[in-house]
Amino acid sequence: MKVVAATGLLAVFNAAGVLEAADVHVAERLGALAREASEPVLLAAALAVRAVRLGSTCLELDRMQDVTVDEESELDVGVLPWPPVSAVVDALRRSPLVVASEVGTLQPLRLVDTDRGPLLYLDRYWRQEQLVRHTLDDRAVTRPPQEVEQLTERLASLFVGAKAPDRQRVAVALAATRWTTILAGGPGTGKTTTVARVLALLDRPGLRVAMAAPTGKAAARLQESVAEQAGSLGLPAELTAMTLHRLLGWRPDSKTRFRHNASNRLPYDVVVVDETSMVSLTMMARLLEAVRPDARLILVGDPDQLTSIDAGAVLADLVARPVPSGHDTVVEQLVGPDLTAPASAHEDAVSPAEREQLRNGVVRLARGRRFPKPIGDLAAAVRDGHADRALELLAAGGPHVSFHVTGDTAALEQDVVSSAAAVTSAAEAGSAAAALEALELHKLLCAHRRGRFGVTEWSRHARDWVSASTGRPLEVSRWYAGQPLLVTRNDHEAGVYNGDTGVVLRRGEELVAALGRGSSPVQLHPGRLADVQTVYAMTIHRSQGSQYDTVTVVLPDAASSLLTRELLYTAITRARKHVRVLGSEESVRAAVEQQVLRASGLRRVMV
């Protein structure tokens, strides 16, 4: 949106589509309050606001010209009147808007020098980043009390017959010897299995355990997965998982927002957070200040998939942080053979670089157990940026991977119709379990919400196909049996959460909404769902934490700014049995070759 009253560089960059109205208004307001008229400073402030809006925690001043505008625009951003970076930095150092010292300052911006160039923060995000950095560093300095001989015996009992190398055993040993552990890995690599073994190793009378995830659906999946192994591992049957908001005690009307904070710590001895890639910088800061220094924290997730919709890519940043010097001798004592196996011996072998990461409390599981090999190979090619290999695998086709031009929708239509028929049949019979299971037969995923490649358009196509097959029009404004649902906002009173999916069932003359929640779905009258959508297609972002037998991915044109490696990888790894990609070779190549670049200081050394 064009800001009519804007002047100078702000007006130019707003008219070009680089800055939104909100970016300009914030910069102008800050300038007025501080009596700052320098155009380079106001432009940098607006770009810093833009950076946070787009998911970064700061602005990399050396790369401030690396911006994108609407993909339909023909503007070359290089021709805009960019001030020299050196001039911007000099102006910021003199500006009353920028923090000049560590004590007693209320300025909104902070300029930070790092080993890879200067960063400009909105001060709030710098403080959150520093809290994360210093809290994790402090937790790494001290270690939990540990008896190596006892831990060795318990590890042996949990991994009977497991030959070296075994990364799960390394992960459990790491979690036993550190206050903070980062358990990374793609879908199907055994992350929740490893979490269950960690809890079994640490289990003792009176141990207080909390399990959480960013969404209700992810929390339910974590609880269900751990519960499946509780009996064989001797874990308490009452272990439950909850959303992070519920764990911290969300209070929307309070100034402190959360009941648990630095002044009122969480009472738990072990805190497990799944799907950590979806956790923003702000939420991670609130979590870390609430966890007791003497409580174990286990962060679980896939650093290669899409990040939080809010600012920060914290999990990826923590995995990539600079490694401190020294050796983790205790872990080497516990699982030495797992660490020294030759790299060529097994896919679970730990490379020298990965051994170094252990000093940051990071262990990455590598052995996929969920996908057919073609899906796993395709996901790996996309993750590693090998566009030619990804296209080769897609072109080869087969029972697990297929590639179609966007207009070739015959196979997609068949899957949409057959899966909807299975859902409706179970829903008409009133079976919540069968209907929710049928919802996972197929899912149509899009990068965009709107436009010809977006959720709105493809949901309409899907409804039309289902209507044509049944001869019954589908009215999304009215409830009907078999209607697929997506909750879009937390409702603690109703016990439903943003990201929950479900279906409308027929129970006699009544209709009931059943929402997936492990083996015990939430059931309530659909009229109680204030924020819910009918979902025949969903964004790839919304699909995180879910799995489906078949996934169809609709890719936009190659010029789309949403096309990234992380987006395509996330979509592919939602599929259990088959992944179908609709798009062009150009759009696949553009996705694989473009990474999400979220600026952050967590990967850098402050100077």
N, C-alpha and C positions, 0 to 999 in steps of 0.2 A: 504494500500500500504506500502510495506517495504521500510524503509529509509536505503540505503546501508551504508551511512557515519555515521549513529548514533552509539553511544557508550554507555557503561554502562547501567544503569537502563532504560534509554530511548530506547535503542536498544532492551532490553529484553521485555519491555512492548509493544513496537511496533510490534515485531515479534509474540507476543502472541495475537495480535489483540485488545488489550485494547486501545492503542493509534493509531490514524491515522497519516498520514504523516504531515498534517497541525499542529497537536498538537506538534509533535516533532520539526518541523522547527521553530515554534514560540518560544518554550522553549529554543532551541539552540541559536536563534538569541538574545533573551533577555540575556541569559547567557554571550554571547560574548560581548555585549554592556556594561554590568555591570561588566565584569570580574568575574562572579560568576561561580565557578566550582563545588559547592556542589551538589552531585547527588540527595539527598532528596529534595533540593530546586527546581532543574530542573524538577524532576518528579512531584512535587506538582504543578509547573507552567504549565506543560503539561496537568495534570489532570484538572486544573482550566479552561484551554482553551477547553478541552473536555467537561467539565460540561456546559459551555455556548453553545457549538455546539449542545448539546443534550437538551437544553432548560432551564437549571438552570441558576441562576444569580450568583452563587458562588459555591465553593466546600466545602462540610461539611467534615472537616478533620477527625472527629471521624468515618465517614462512607466512607472513601475514597476507602476502599476495596470492597464496594458494587457496583461492576461494572458488566456489561454483555458484552459478546462478541458474535460473529456470532452464531445464534442458531444451526448451523450445526457443530460447533466446540465442541470437547469433552474435551477441556481444563478445568481443575479446577483452577479458578483464585486464590484460596486460597494457592496454592503451589508456586505462584510467590514470588520473594524476596521483599516483602513489608517492607519498613523500619518502625520502631515503630512510632506511631503517635506523641509521646512525642519528639522523635528525629527530626521529620519533623518540628514540631512547634518551637523547640529551634533553629533549623537552619534557619527557616524563620525569627525569631526575630532578628537574626544577619545579615541577608542578605541585600546587597545593592539594591536588587530588590524590597524590601518591604518598603512601606511608613513608616517613623519613627516618623513623627509629622504631625499636621494638616496644617501647614503653609509652603508654598513655596516648596512643594515637587513635583517631576515629576516621581517618581517611578511607574512602571506599575502594581505592586501587592499591595494588602492591606490585612493585617491580622487583623481580628476583633474578639474580645471575646464577647460571648453572654451567656445568661442564660442556653443554651443547648449545649455549646461547641464552639470551634473556627471555624471561617469561613475564607476561602481565596477567595478574589475577584480579578478579573481584575479591576483596579481602576476605569475605566470608569463606570462599572456597579454598583460599590459601590456608586459613586456620583449620578447616576440616582436614585438608591434606596433611598438614603438620601433625594433627592429632593422630591420624592413622599411622603416619611414619614413626613418630616417637613412641606411640603405644606398642607397636609391633617390635620396635628396636628394644624397648625396655623389657618386653616379655621374652625376648630372645636372649637377654643377658643372663637371666637365671634359669635354672632347670628344675623340673619337679624332682622330688626325692625318688630315687630308683635303686633297686637291688638287681644288679645285672644277672646274677645267677637265677633269681626267681623269675625275672622277665624271660630269660632264655628258656626255662622250663615251660612257662605258659605259652610262649610262641610255638614251641614244639608241639604242645597239645592242640593248638588251634590249626596247625598246618601239618597234620600227620600225613606222611608220605609225599609231601610237596618237595620236589627237587629244585635246587638252585639253577638258574636265578628265578626268583618269584617277587615281582614288584609289590604285590599285595602284602607280602610278609615285610618288605622294606617299609611300606606305608604304615603298617601297624606298629612296627618298632619305632618309627619316627614319632608317631603320635604318643607313644608311651614315654618318650624321653624329652618332649618339648611342651611348652604351654600353648604354642600355636602351630598348627599343621595345615598346609594347603594341599588338598588331595585333588589333583587335576586329572582330566581324562575325558575322552569322548563317550557318547552313548554306548552302552554294552561292554564297557571295559571293567566293570565290577566295582564301581565306586561305592554303591550302597552295601554291597557284600562286604567290602573292606570296612566300611563304617560299623557294620554289625560286629565284625571281629574286633575292632578297636574297643567297642563298648564291652564286649565279652572279656577282653584282656584287662580292662580297667575296672570291671565290676567288683564291687565289695558291698557289704551291708551298709545301707544308708547313703549310697552314692546317688546324688541328685543329677539327673540327665534331662536336658532340654534339646528337642529337635525342632528345627524351624526351616522355613523356605519363604521366598518372596510372595508366593501366591498360595491360595488355599489348595489348588489342584496339585501343585508341586509338593506341598506338605503332606497331602493325602497319599501321594505315591511313595514318598519317603517312609511314612509310617507303615504302609502296607508292605514295602520291601523288607524293612527291618523285622516286622512282625513275622514274615514268612520264615525267617531264620532264627527267631527267638527261641523256639523249642530246642533245636539242635545245639544251640550255643549256650543254653542256660540263662538267657536274658529274661528280665521281668516281662510278663505278658502285657503289663499296663503301660508300656512305653508309647507315648503319643507325640505327634508332631503338630505344629501350629504355624500360623503366618508370623513373620518377623514383627509386624505391627502388634499382633496379640502378645507375642513374647515380651516386647518392650513396654506394653501397656499403653496403647495409643489413646491419647486424650485430645481430641481435635479442638476443644474449647479452652485448653490450658496453654499458658505461655511456654511451658516447658515441653509440651507436646507428648512426651512419654513419661510414664510413671517411674520407669527404671532409667537411671542416668548415673553420672559420676558421684552423686550424693546418695543414691539409693540403688546399690548394685543388684544385679540378678543373683538369686540364691543358689544357682546351680554350680555343680562341680565340673560338669562337662556340657559344652554347648556345641551342637552340630548344626551347621547351616548348609543346606543343599541349594543347588541352582544359584551359586554365588555370582555367576556371570551377570545375573539380572539385578544385582544389588548396586545401587548408586553410591557415589562418594558420601553423600549426606547420610544415607542409611548406615553405611559402614562405620562412619564416625560415631553415630549414635549407638551402634552396637558395641563398638570397642570401648567406649567410655562406660558402658553399663556392665560389661563382663568383669568379674573379679580378677585381679592380677594372678591369683593362685587357682584359677579355673582353666581347664583345657578348652581351647577353641579349635574346632575342626571346620575349615572352610572347604566345601566340596563343589566342584563344577567343571565346566568345559570352557577354558579360556579362548577357544577358537570360534565359539559361536557368537551370535549377536549379543551386544552388551545392553545395559540398562537403558530404558527410554529417557531417563534423567541423566544429569551430568556425571561422567566418570566411567571408566572401564577398569574397575578396581581389581578384579580377579586377574585379568591379563597383565595389569601393571605389576601386581605382586609376584606373579610368576616370572616376570622379566626384570625384576629389581636387580641392581648390582649385588653381587655375592660378596659377603665379608670374607676376609682371609682366615685361614686356620683349618682345622679338621674336626669332624664330628666323630670323635673316637668311640663314644658309647654306642652309637648306631653301628659303627664298623665292628665292634665287639659282638653285637647281637646278630648281625646278618652279614658278616664279612663275605661268605661264599656267594651271596646274592649280588654283592657289589663288585666282585672281582672276576665274574664269569666273562669270557671273551665276547665282544660285541656281536660276533658272527654266530655265537652258539645258540641264541634263542631270541625271539622278539621281546622277551622280558628282560634281556640283558641291559644293564645300566651303563650308559656312556660316561666318559669322564666329565663332560659338561653337566650331565644330570646328577652325577655324584656331587659336583660343586653346589648345585641347587639345593641339595639336602641341608646345607648350612643355613639356607633361608627358610627351612621348614617346608620345602616344596618337593613333592614327589608326583610324578606323572605316570598314570597307568596307561599301558599301550596296547595290550592284547584284547582285540575286539571279540566279543562273544555273542553279540546280538544279531548282526547283519549277515546276510549272504555275502560271499566274497565280492561280487561285482559292486554292490552298494558300498561296502567298505573301501574298495579300491577307488571308486568315484569320489567318495568323501575325502579320502586322503589326497587325491590329485588336486581337488579344489582347495583344500586346507593348505597344501604346500605350494600353491600358485602355479601348477603345471597345466596350463590351458590346453596344450596339444594333447596331453594324456587324457584329460577330462573329455575332450571332444571325441577322441578315439574310443573311449569306453561307452560314450553315449551312442555313437554311430554303430557300434557292435551290437547293441540291443540285446535281446534275450528275455528270459522270464523274469528277471529282476530289475532291469534298467531299460527304459525306452525313451526315444527322443522324437518329438513331432513338431512340425511347424505350427504356429499359433492357430491357424485355421483348421487344422486336422483334429477335430474334437470327437470323432466317433467312439474311440475307446474310452475317453473321459466321460462322455454321455452315458455309456453303458455302465461304468462304475458308479456314477452319481445316481442313476435310476435304481440299480440293483441294491446299493447300500441303503438308499432311502426306503426301498420296499422292505428290506429286512428290519430297519428301525421302526417303520410304521406297523408292521405285523406284530412285533414284540410290544409296541406301545398300545395297540388296540387290545392286546391280550392282558395288558396291565402288568407286564413283567419289567420291572425297573432294571434288573441285572442284565437281562437279554437285550433290552433296548440300548442301554449304555455300552454294552459290548459291541453291538452292531454299529454304534456311532464311530467306532474305531476301525471299521472295515476300509474306509476311504476318507481322505480329506483333501479338499481343494485349497491350495495356498497361493496367495498373491503378494507381491512386493508392495503394491500401492493400495490405498484405501479407495481412491476414486480414479476416474478416467477409464479408458478402454482396456487397461491391464489391471484394473483395481477390483477390490472385493465387491463393491456395489454392483458393478457391471456383471461380474462372473456369478455372483449370487443370483442375479436375475436370470442369467442363462440356465443355471442349475434348477431354479424353481420352474422355469418354463419346461425343461425336459421332464421333470417329475410330474408336473401337471399334465403334460401331453401323454405320459405313460399311464396315468390313472384316470384321465378324463375328469379330474376334479381340480378346479382352480385353487391355488394356495393363497390365502389372504393373510399376509403377515400382521395385519392389524387385529386379527382374531386368533384366539388359541385353538389349536387342533392337535389331535393325537398324532405323534410322530414328528412334531415340530422341534427341530434342533435349536438349542438355546446357548447363548454365551452371556455370562454376567459381566458387566462392564464397570461395576463399582462395588466396593466392600459394603456389606450391610450386616454389621455385627449382631443386630437384633434378630434378623432372620437367619443368621448363621451361614451366610453365603458370601463369597469373596470374588473380587475382580479376577477374571480368568477362569472361573468355574464354568464347565460345560455340562449340558444336560439335555433332557428331552421331556416333552409333554406326554403323559400317559392317560389312558382312559381307565377309570375305576367306577364301573357301573354307569351312573348318569353324570358322574363328576369327572373333571379333568385335574390331574396332579402333575406338578413339575418335579422331576427327579434329577438331582445334580450329583455328578460323580464325586464320591468321597471314599475311595478305597472300597472295601467290602460292605460298607454301610452308607449308601447314598442318602443325601438329604432330600426329604420329600415334603413339599408344601404346596399350597394353592398358588397357581401361577400369578394370580393377582397380587400376591405379596412381593413379587419381583419388580421393584421400581426401575431398576436400570438393567435391562436385558435386551438382547438382540436375537432375531432369528438368523441363524448362521449356517448357510449352505457353503460359504467360503469364508476364510479368515486370513488375516495378514500373517506372514511368516513370524513376525514378532510375537503375535498372540499364541502361536503354536508351540513356543518354547516350553519344555517340560512335558510335552505330550508325545505319544507314539501312535502310529496308525499302520495297518497292514499295507495299504497302498497310499502313496502321496502323489498328487499331481501339482507341479510347480509351474505357475504362469509367470514367465519372465517378460519384463517390459522391453522397450527398444534399448539398444546399446547406449544411447545417450542419457539414460536415466541416472540421476545422481544416487538413487537408492541401490543400484546394482553394485554389490560388493561381494568379495570372497566369503565374508562371514555370513551374509544373507543366504547365499546359495548353499553353503556348508550346513547351516542350520536347517534349511528346508530338506535337504537330502537325508540328513540324519534323523528326521522324524519318521522315516519309513522302516518298517520291519521286514517287508517281503518284496516290495516293488516301488520304484520311484520313476515317475513319468515327468519329463521336462517338456513344456510347451514354450517354444521360442525360436530364436535363430542362432546360428553359429556365432554371429557377431555379439549377441547378447550374452551368450555363455562365456565367450572370451573376455568381454568387458567385465563380467562379474568376477571371474577368476583373477584377473589382473589388477583389480582395484580393491584395496584394503580400506577398512574403516580406520581413519587416522584421528584418534582422539588425543588431543594434547593433554599432557599431565606431567607433573614434576616428580611423581613417585618413581619413575624409571631413571631419574637423573640425580646427579650429585650436586648439591648446592655449594656455591663458591662465594 
